[in-house]
């Protein structure tokens, strides 16, 4: 009799375990964190009712669910209860100690050299966000007259300053020569305008995009506090531009995007890959795999229209952000499209807010294309409009192409997980992007 009871109990326990929900996040039952929220993401069975700290959770049709719990300072106990099982998760929240804000220290002007190409010149002394105003070249001479935290203040002109990270500069040894102007030239081609300006040394520059023109400014503060050279180049409706510097000669080339699909080169970037999985979905899907599925479908559809396509990856492999950008530049791409699927940060998850397609751009020349992509992808794939936004993502920062990053849907949104797990999802997303390329290039 006792043996029979034990067998029945074991069978019952096995049944309960088999029918219980599965959690993808959190990955640990006991953790130390400085986050404000704990995210619970997973899959429930059809007949399962789930409560998290007394709040009812409503799974999507495929069982996917996501829920956030606000964490207080110190110990937090979160109880997850269903009609099959009960689990307890514990979080020890520790608020990080904030360092005292750095104060500005001023000193006499001194010259320094930029260590390497593509060094950010910023409008504020912060290593983040949209504050990049130029990317300086190696051996550019800058004058610094102050420091704040990890940044030096750069003196450009009497009414213009900027900031550059201390780690990006080196001391100038016996540098007494003042950069002087040599000459300048301008050429007009069918789809491009090229202007050059030459000095005896490499000098800092900035770019400002106006309504009808692009202003390239080169600063020579060693010569005079008001020595600013401005090149005005007409701005086409659809454009990208290149900036190069060699032996003191700047070349600024503004290119008008062709109106022929056969003459356009598009880079397709499947985000993440290899050991970099990206976000994880409610059912355990990995973002890198879904990104690649969409990218390969997009490649096929664009090539069917005669578009020249460059892929940053066509399989599950590692590739750095710098290598993705270099590949695009080496192939002179006109349009760069990075495929991703969204996650959320340290905020309370909202099923109705954190869903659908958002499209990001960095440079003003990419805004219009981003708007077209959001419109067409949401229409074709049936996703919610999550907005067109600016962000300083490495792959869309270059000015050498029209660049957008598409967050097609949210990995942890239950209703979005229903969409991205359907057989025709990749086809529909790709079609929306293809329609966008056709619309944007053709008009």
PABA-923000 format. One record per residue (C-alpha): residue in one letter; x, y, z; residue number from 1. Coordinates in pm, 1 decimal, always signed. Layout:
<recs>
 resn        u        v        w resi
    A        X        Y        Z  NUM
...
</recs>
This chain:
<recs>
 resn        u        v        w resi
    X     +0.0     +0.0     +0.0    1
    X   +276.9   +243.5    +96.0    2
    X   +463.4   +158.9   -222.6    3
    X   +151.6   +234.8   -429.6    4
    X   +106.3   +572.1   -257.5    5
    X   +470.0   +663.2   -326.5    6
    X   +430.5   +574.8   -694.8    7
    X   +112.5   +782.6   -722.5    8
    X   +280.8  +1075.0   -550.5    9
    X   +575.2  +1052.2   -787.2   10
    X   +345.0  +1041.9  -1088.8   11
    X   +149.4  +1340.3   -958.0   12
    X   +469.1  +1535.4   -895.2   13
    X   +593.5  +1455.9  -1247.7   14
    X   +262.6  +1568.6  -1396.5   15
    X   +271.3  +1895.3  -1203.7   16
    X   +628.0  +1961.4  -1315.9   17
    X   +541.1  +1883.5  -1677.7   18
    X   +245.7  +2120.1  -1674.3   19
    X   +414.3  +2403.2  -1483.9   20
    X   +525.5  +2730.2  -1640.8   21
    X   +881.7  +2780.3  -1765.9   22
    X  +1082.0  +3092.0  -1679.9   23
    X  +1341.8  +3234.8  -1918.1   24
    X  +1412.9  +3531.7  -1690.2   25
    X  +1533.8  +3565.1  -1419.4   26
    X  +1809.4  +3308.6  -1462.9   27
    X  +1882.4  +3281.6  -1087.8   28
    X  +1657.4  +3240.9   -785.3   29
    X  +1886.5  +3443.8   -561.5   30
    X  +2072.0  +3746.9   -691.5   31
    X  +2231.5  +4076.9   -596.9   32
    X  +2133.5  +4367.6   -820.0   33
    X  +2126.4  +4745.6   -850.7   34
    X  +1828.0  +4738.4  -1087.5   35
    X  +1496.6  +4900.9  -1002.8   36
    X  +1291.3  +4621.8  -1159.9   37
    X  +1300.8  +4244.2  -1187.8   38
    X  +1161.6  +4106.8  -1513.8   39
    X   +982.1  +3771.4  -1517.9   40
    X   +960.0  +3628.7  -1868.4   41
    X   +847.3  +3284.5  -1971.4   42
    X   +581.5  +3047.5  -2101.0   43
    X   +270.5  +2910.3  -1928.1   44
    X    +60.7  +2607.2  -2011.8   45
    X   -288.4  +2652.1  -2158.2   46
    X   -473.9  +2566.1  -1837.7   47
    X   -234.4  +2752.9  -1608.5   48
    X   -319.5  +3056.4  -1396.6   49
    X    -18.7  +3259.4  -1283.0   50
    X    +11.0  +3514.7  -1001.9   51
    X   +329.6  +3711.9   -930.8   52
    X   +328.6  +3878.8   -589.4   53
    X    -48.5  +3866.8   -595.9   54
    X    -86.0  +4021.8   -942.9   55
    X   -252.6  +3819.0  -1216.3   56
    X    -42.4  +3761.1  -1526.6   57
    X   -218.5  +3717.9  -1862.3   58
    X    -26.1  +3504.4  -2115.8   59
    X    -65.2  +3543.5  -2491.3   60
    X   -224.2  +3274.7  -2708.8   61
    X   +106.8  +3086.1  -2730.3   62
    X   +154.0  +3094.9  -2352.3   63
    X   +415.9  +3373.0  -2355.3   64
    X   +409.3  +3613.1  -2062.0   65
    X   +616.3  +3898.2  -1917.6   66
    X   +580.6  +4087.6  -1592.0   67
    X   +788.4  +4338.9  -1395.4   68
    X   +825.1  +4373.7  -1018.8   69
    X   +944.5  +4696.7   -858.4   70
    X  +1237.3  +4635.3   -624.5   71
    X  +1295.8  +4822.3   -300.5   72
    X  +1628.8  +4881.1   -132.1   73
    X  +1757.6  +4570.0    +44.5   74
    X  +1591.8  +4226.1    +44.3   75
    X  +1305.0  +4152.9   -196.4   76
    X  +1098.3  +3834.6   -202.1   77
    X   +892.4  +3758.5   -512.8   78
    X   +637.5  +3476.3   -503.1   79
    X   +528.5  +3312.1   -828.2   80
    X   +225.3  +3092.0   -785.1   81
    X    +30.1  +2884.9  -1035.7   82
    X   -218.1  +2600.7  -1005.6   83
    X    +74.7  +2361.1  -1059.6   84
    X   +367.0  +2502.8   -861.8   85
    X   +499.1  +2780.9   -640.1   86
    X   +846.7  +2935.0   -653.2   87
    X  +1022.6  +3206.4   -456.4   88
    X  +1282.2  +3443.5   -603.2   89
    X  +1497.0  +3671.6   -388.1   90
    X  +1671.9  +3991.0   -492.8   91
    X  +1912.0  +4194.1   -281.2   92
    X  +1904.4  +4544.9   -423.6   93
    X  +2209.5  +4758.6   -352.9   94
    X  +2218.7  +5117.1   -474.6   95
    X  +2558.9  +5203.5   -623.9   96
    X  +2752.7  +5486.9   -465.6   97
    X  +2756.2  +5782.0   -704.7   98
    X  +3085.2  +5961.7   -748.0   99
    X  +3097.6  +6333.7   -683.4  100
    X  +3049.2  +6527.8  -1010.4  101
    X  +3379.8  +6645.3  -1154.6  102
    X  +3454.3  +7017.3  -1148.6  103
    X  +3602.7  +7217.8  -1433.9  104
    X  +3970.8  +7301.1  -1398.7  105
    X  +4105.6  +7567.5  -1632.0  106
    X  +4463.4  +7622.9  -1742.9  107
    X  +4666.7  +7797.5  -2012.4  108
    X  +4619.4  +7677.4  -2368.9  109
    X  +4846.3  +7395.5  -2481.8  110
    X  +4851.5  +7186.5  -2801.5  111
    X  +4795.6  +6809.5  -2810.6  112
    X  +4771.6  +6543.2  -3083.4  113
    X  +4478.5  +6309.8  -3156.9  114
    X  +4599.4  +5948.7  -3122.3  115
    X  +4388.2  +5774.5  -3385.9  116
    X  +4129.8  +5816.2  -3660.5  117
    X  +3757.3  +5838.9  -3582.4  118
    X  +3810.2  +6007.8  -3245.4  119
    X  +3484.5  +6167.6  -3119.4  120
    X  +3474.1  +6543.8  -3071.7  121
    X  +3178.8  +6613.9  -2841.3  122
    X  +2960.9  +6907.3  -2744.3  123
    X  +2956.0  +6799.9  -2376.7  124
    X  +3202.0  +6611.1  -2149.5  125
    X  +2996.0  +6290.3  -2150.4  126
    X  +3087.8  +5959.3  -2316.2  127
    X  +2738.2  +5874.6  -2439.8  128
    X  +2438.0  +5997.9  -2630.6  129
    X  +2404.8  +6221.2  -2933.9  130
    X  +2674.2  +6474.5  -2843.2  131
    X  +2922.9  +6385.7  -3119.2  132
    X  +2985.7  +6683.8  -3347.2  133
    X  +3273.0  +6535.6  -3551.8  134
    X  +3513.6  +6243.2  -3570.6  135
    X  +3869.8  +6370.0  -3582.1  136
    X  +4162.1  +6215.8  -3766.5  137
    X  +4493.4  +6091.3  -3633.2  138
    X  +4758.8  +6362.1  -3571.7  139
    X  +4502.5  +6643.0  -3566.5  140
    X  +4635.6  +6925.2  -3349.2  141
    X  +4389.2  +7053.0  -3088.7  142
    X  +4431.3  +7325.5  -2828.6  143
    X  +4309.6  +7240.3  -2479.4  144
    X  +4251.8  +7488.2  -2197.0  145
    X  +4060.8  +7293.3  -1933.3  146
    X  +3958.1  +6953.6  -1803.5  147
    X  +3652.4  +6800.2  -1642.3  148
    X  +3660.7  +6441.3  -1525.3  149
    X  +3786.0  +6221.5  -1809.2  150
    X  +3764.9  +6498.1  -2071.7  151
    X  +3973.4  +6789.8  -2194.9  152
    X  +3808.5  +7108.7  -2310.2  153
    X  +3905.0  +7194.2  -2668.0  154
    X  +3935.7  +7556.0  -2774.1  155
    X  +3818.7  +7593.3  -3135.7  156
    X  +3741.9  +7964.4  -3162.5  157
    X  +3654.9  +8254.5  -2935.0  158
    X  +3288.7  +8150.4  -2939.0  159
    X  +3328.2  +7772.3  -2987.6  160
    X  +3450.2  +7496.6  -2755.9  161
    X  +3422.4  +7117.5  -2759.5  162
    X  +3532.1  +6817.8  -2552.8  163
    X  +3751.9  +6518.0  -2616.6  164
    X  +3838.9  +6217.8  -2398.5  165
    X  +4178.1  +6241.8  -2228.5  166
    X  +4265.9  +5890.4  -2339.7  167
    X  +4238.1  +5999.8  -2704.2  168
    X  +4511.8  +6266.0  -2684.9  169
    X  +4889.4  +6266.7  -2644.8  170
    X  +5129.0  +6545.5  -2556.5  171
    X  +5285.0  +6746.5  -2839.2  172
    X  +5664.6  +6754.3  -2831.1  173
    X  +5840.9  +7065.8  -2965.3  174
    X  +5533.1  +7166.6  -3163.9  175
    X  +5579.7  +7536.2  -3236.8  176
    X  +5473.8  +7568.9  -3599.4  177
    X  +5136.8  +7731.5  -3664.2  178
    X  +4909.0  +7572.6  -3923.0  179
    X  +4867.0  +7801.1  -4221.8  180
    X  +4622.6  +7797.8  -4511.6  181
    X  +4756.0  +7681.2  -4849.2  182
    X  +4466.8  +7661.6  -5096.3  183
    X  +4113.8  +7540.6  -5163.0  184
    X  +3925.6  +7397.1  -5460.8  185
    X  +3571.0  +7298.6  -5559.2  186
    X  +3440.9  +7054.2  -5819.4  187
    X  +3088.6  +6966.5  -5928.4  188
    X  +3001.6  +6624.8  -6071.6  189
    X  +2673.1  +6467.4  -6185.8  190
    X  +2581.5  +6326.1  -5844.8  191
    X  +2842.0  +6479.1  -5616.2  192
    X  +3006.6  +6801.6  -5502.0  193
    X  +3366.8  +6789.4  -5383.0  194
    X  +3548.4  +7062.7  -5196.3  195
    X  +3906.1  +7052.2  -5072.7  196
    X  +4091.4  +7282.5  -4839.6  197
    X  +4456.7  +7243.5  -4747.4  198
    X  +4665.5  +7356.0  -4449.5  199
    X  +5021.3  +7288.9  -4339.5  200
    X  +4895.3  +7064.8  -4055.7  201
    X  +4590.0  +6861.4  -3955.1  202
    X  +4326.9  +7083.4  -3791.5  203
    X  +3993.9  +7010.5  -3612.2  204
    X  +3662.0  +7042.4  -3793.9  205
    X  +3285.4  +7025.2  -3736.0  206
    X  +2985.1  +6959.0  -3960.2  207
    X  +2648.2  +7132.1  -3937.5  208
    X  +2351.9  +7028.1  -4152.2  209
    X  +2114.8  +7314.6  -4235.8  210
    X  +1789.9  +7319.1  -4432.8  211
    X  +1951.4  +7376.7  -4772.0  212
    X  +2324.3  +7334.3  -4717.9  213
    X  +2592.7  +7150.0  -4525.2  214
    X  +2852.1  +7360.8  -4344.5  215
    X  +3202.0  +7220.4  -4298.7  216
    X  +3403.2  +7433.5  -4059.7  217
    X  +3777.9  +7401.0  -4006.4  218
    X  +3927.8  +7574.5  -3703.2  219
    X  +4278.1  +7718.2  -3677.8  220
    X  +4289.6  +7875.6  -3328.9  221
    X  +4670.9  +7876.9  -3319.3  222
    X  +4667.7  +8128.4  -3601.8  223
    X  +4383.5  +8341.1  -3461.0  224
    X  +4093.5  +8300.7  -3217.1  225
    X  +3858.3  +8394.9  -3502.2  226
    X  +4025.7  +8184.6  -3772.6  227
    X  +3738.9  +7966.2  -3895.9  228
    X  +3712.7  +7846.4  -4255.4  229
    X  +3358.9  +7757.4  -4367.6  230
    X  +3274.1  +7551.9  -4676.0  231
    X  +2911.0  +7572.6  -4789.5  232
    X  +2789.3  +7278.3  -4998.2  233
    X  +2427.9  +7259.2  -5127.5  234
    X  +2233.0  +6976.2  -4963.3  235
    X  +2052.7  +6733.2  -5197.0  236
    X  +1717.5  +6590.8  -5088.9  237
    X  +1866.7  +6242.1  -5040.6  238
    X  +2237.1  +6235.9  -4968.4  239
    X  +2534.7  +6109.3  -4771.0  240
    X  +2884.9  +6249.2  -4747.3  241
    X  +3248.4  +6156.5  -4694.0  242
    X  +3514.9  +6340.4  -4497.8  243
    X  +3882.3  +6255.2  -4546.4  244
    X  +4209.1  +6413.1  -4436.9  245
    X  +4557.1  +6352.3  -4571.2  246
    X  +4866.8  +6565.8  -4505.9  247
    X  +4662.7  +6865.8  -4402.0  248
    X  +4419.0  +6844.6  -4695.4  249
    X  +4051.2  +6798.5  -4613.0  250
    X  +3823.4  +6655.2  -4880.3  251
    X  +3449.0  +6697.8  -4830.1  252
    X  +3232.7  +6502.8  -5074.2  253
    X  +2854.0  +6529.2  -5070.6  254
    X  +2682.9  +6258.9  -5280.3  255
    X  +2326.0  +6253.2  -5407.9  256
    X  +2159.3  +5913.4  -5378.3  257
    X  +2089.2  +5753.7  -5716.0  258
    X  +1729.1  +5701.2  -5826.5  259
    X  +1796.6  +5362.9  -5987.0  260
    X  +1759.2  +5042.1  -5785.0  261
    X  +2019.2  +4870.1  -6004.0  262
    X  +2277.0  +5133.9  -5905.3  263
    X  +2209.9  +5112.7  -5530.4  264
    X  +2420.1  +4904.9  -5291.2  265
    X  +2247.0  +4803.4  -4969.1  266
    X  +2422.1  +4656.3  -4665.7  267
    X  +2207.8  +4419.2  -4457.2  268
    X  +2329.4  +4373.2  -4102.9  269
    X  +2186.4  +4085.4  -3899.5  270
    X  +2242.5  +4208.3  -3546.0  271
    X  +2441.5  +4003.9  -3292.3  272
    X  +2553.4  +3649.1  -3381.4  273
    X  +2782.2  +3377.4  -3251.5  274
    X  +2843.5  +3410.3  -2880.0  275
    X  +2644.9  +3734.8  -2875.3  276
    X  +2288.2  +3604.1  -2850.1  277
    X  +2108.6  +3937.3  -2814.0  278
    X  +1777.5  +3947.5  -2628.1  279
    X  +1597.4  +3625.7  -2528.0  280
    X  +1225.6  +3585.9  -2597.7  281
    X   +945.2  +3453.4  -2380.3  282
    X   +966.2  +3109.7  -2543.2  283
    X  +1345.0  +3100.3  -2535.3  284
    X  +1403.2  +3231.9  -2889.2  285
    X  +1738.8  +3401.4  -2939.6  286
    X  +1736.9  +3741.2  -3106.6  287
    X  +2044.3  +3661.5  -3319.4  288
    X  +1855.5  +3379.6  -3495.7  289
    X  +1544.8  +3582.7  -3575.7  290
    X  +1760.6  +3872.3  -3697.5  291
    X  +1940.8  +3640.5  -3937.0  292
    X  +1615.9  +3487.5  -4069.0  293
    X  +1483.7  +3833.9  -4154.9  294
    X  +1818.0  +3943.5  -4304.2  295
    X  +1842.8  +3640.6  -4535.4  296
    X  +1485.3  +3689.5  -4653.9  297
    X  +1555.5  +4058.8  -4713.5  298
    X  +1867.0  +3969.1  -4912.5  299
    X  +1663.3  +3739.4  -5137.7  300
    X  +1386.6  +3991.5  -5201.1  301
    X  +1624.6  +4281.3  -5275.3  302
    X  +1838.9  +4074.1  -5509.8  303
    X  +1524.1  +3971.3  -5698.1  304
    X  +1480.1  +4342.6  -5777.5  305
    X  +1836.7  +4374.1  -5903.1  306
    X  +1972.0  +4554.1  -5596.2  307
    X  +2337.9  +4495.5  -5510.8  308
    X  +2343.5  +4351.7  -5156.4  309
    X  +2627.5  +4327.8  -4906.4  310
    X  +2572.1  +4103.3  -4601.8  311
    X  +2762.5  +4158.5  -4277.4  312
    X  +2690.9  +3795.0  -4186.4  313
    X  +2508.4  +3508.0  -4356.8  314
    X  +2549.5  +3252.5  -4080.0  315
    X  +2569.7  +3233.2  -3701.9  316
    X  +2910.9  +3388.0  -3639.8  317
    X  +3080.3  +3661.6  -3442.5  318
    X  +3148.8  +3996.6  -3607.4  319
    X  +3252.0  +4315.9  -3432.5  320
    X  +3069.4  +4644.3  -3481.8  321
    X  +3382.5  +4801.7  -3630.5  322
    X  +3413.6  +4518.4  -3882.6  323
    X  +3050.2  +4561.2  -3986.2  324
    X  +3107.4  +4931.0  -4051.3  325
    X  +3436.7  +4867.3  -4230.8  326
    X  +3273.9  +4610.9  -4459.0  327
    X  +3004.4  +4862.3  -4552.1  328
    X  +3254.6  +5141.1  -4621.2  329
    X  +3487.9  +4915.7  -4819.8  330
    X  +3194.6  +4822.6  -5044.8  331
    X  +3078.1  +5185.6  -5083.8  332
    X  +2723.9  +5104.3  -4972.6  333
    X  +2455.2  +5367.3  -5016.1  334
    X  +2209.7  +5234.3  -4757.4  335
    X  +2283.0  +5041.1  -4436.8  336
    X  +2000.4  +4846.5  -4268.7  337
    X  +2064.9  +4679.3  -3933.2  338
    X  +1807.6  +4421.1  -3824.0  339
    X  +1735.9  +4381.5  -3451.7  340
    X  +1459.1  +4285.4  -3209.6  341
    X  +1401.3  +4499.7  -2905.3  342
    X  +1450.3  +4447.4  -2533.9  343
    X  +1377.1  +4679.8  -2243.0  344
    X  +1608.4  +4834.3  -1988.9  345
    X  +1559.9  +4903.3  -1620.1  346
    X  +1197.5  +5015.8  -1652.7  347
    X   +858.0  +4868.6  -1571.1  348
    X   +745.2  +4650.4  -1859.0  349
    X   +423.2  +4766.6  -2020.3  350
    X   +255.0  +4518.2  -2256.5  351
    X    +84.1  +4796.3  -2450.4  352
    X   +376.6  +5039.0  -2460.1  353
    X   +678.4  +4815.8  -2518.6  354
    X   +566.9  +4652.9  -2841.0  355
    X   +605.6  +4678.1  -3214.7  356
    X   +853.6  +4835.6  -3453.7  357
    X  +1084.5  +5126.5  -3385.7  358
    X  +1343.1  +5260.2  -3630.6  359
    X  +1657.1  +5445.3  -3521.9  360
    X  +1882.5  +5687.2  -3707.9  361
    X  +2177.2  +5905.2  -3602.9  362
    X  +2251.4  +6145.1  -3888.3  363
    X  +1987.2  +6387.4  -4024.8  364
    X  +2023.0  +6243.9  -4376.6  365
    X  +1876.6  +5912.0  -4255.5  366
    X  +1562.6  +6046.0  -4087.7  367
    X  +1336.3  +6032.4  -4391.1  368
    X  +1432.2  +5673.2  -4473.6  369
    X  +1370.0  +5573.2  -4110.7  370
    X  +1018.7  +5717.9  -4132.6  371
    X   +946.3  +5525.7  -4452.1  372
    X  +1074.6  +5199.0  -4299.8  373
    X   +856.7  +5231.4  -3990.3  374
    X   +549.6  +5301.5  -4202.8  375
    X   +597.8  +5006.4  -4438.3  376
    X   +720.2  +4743.1  -4189.9  377
    X   +429.6  +4800.1  -3952.1  378
    X   +190.1  +4778.0  -4245.0  379
    X   +341.8  +4462.0  -4392.7  380
    X   +424.5  +4273.4  -4071.2  381
    X   +123.4  +4389.9  -3869.1  382
    X   +335.9  +4532.6  -3588.0  383
    X   +255.7  +4830.4  -3367.1  384
    X   +420.7  +5167.4  -3447.2  385
    X   +678.5  +5226.3  -3174.3  386
    X   +829.0  +5540.8  -3325.3  387
    X  +1119.6  +5684.3  -3523.5  388
    X  +1400.2  +5778.5  -3285.8  389
    X  +1760.4  +5898.7  -3272.1  390
    X  +2035.7  +5692.7  -3112.2  391
    X  +2414.7  +5676.5  -3119.5  392
    X  +2451.7  +5317.0  -3239.4  393
    X  +2794.3  +5243.4  -3388.4  394
    X  +2668.3  +5092.4  -3716.3  395
    X  +2446.9  +5390.1  -3805.9  396
    X  +2681.8  +5668.6  -3691.3  397
    X  +2893.1  +5691.4  -4009.7  398
    X  +2799.3  +5971.1  -4248.9  399
    X  +2915.1  +5761.1  -4544.8  400
    X  +2571.5  +5608.2  -4604.3  401
    X  +2203.6  +5639.2  -4518.9  402
    X  +2183.2  +5422.0  -4207.8  403
    X  +1894.9  +5288.0  -3998.0  404
    X  +1859.9  +5026.9  -3724.5  405
    X  +1524.1  +4848.4  -3723.0  406
    X  +1395.6  +4708.1  -3392.4  407
    X  +1130.8  +4499.6  -3562.6  408
    X   +944.2  +4385.9  -3251.3  409
    X  +1003.9  +4322.7  -2879.6  410
    X  +1151.4  +3988.0  -2785.3  411
    X   +977.2  +3978.6  -2445.1  412
    X   +640.9  +4119.6  -2546.6  413
    X   +395.2  +3826.0  -2541.8  414
    X   +187.3  +3946.8  -2837.1  415
    X   +500.0  +4024.6  -3039.5  416
    X   +629.3  +3674.1  -2964.8  417
    X   +317.4  +3534.7  -3133.4  418
    X   +409.0  +3735.6  -3443.9  419
    X   +778.4  +3654.9  -3468.3  420
    X   +707.6  +3283.5  -3423.7  421
    X   +474.9  +3266.5  -3726.5  422
    X   +610.7  +3110.1  -4050.8  423
    X   +556.7  +3421.5  -4264.4  424
    X   +704.2  +3675.0  -4018.9  425
    X  +1048.0  +3707.1  -4183.8  426
    X   +889.3  +3739.3  -4527.6  427
    X   +649.2  +4012.4  -4414.2  428
    X   +916.7  +4215.6  -4234.6  429
    X  +1150.0  +4188.0  -4532.4  430
    X   +873.8  +4293.6  -4769.9  431
    X   +812.3  +4606.6  -4563.4  432
    X  +1180.4  +4699.3  -4581.6  433
    X  +1197.9  +4624.1  -4954.7  434
    X   +894.3  +4844.3  -5013.2  435
    X  +1077.9  +5116.8  -4819.4  436
    X  +1391.7  +5091.8  -5032.7  437
    X  +1182.2  +5108.8  -5350.6  438
    X   +983.6  +5406.3  -5222.0  439
    X  +1284.2  +5595.5  -5087.1  440
    X  +1517.4  +5542.1  -5384.4  441
    X  +1250.7  +5588.8  -5649.4  442
    X  +1120.6  +5925.3  -5531.8  443
</recs>
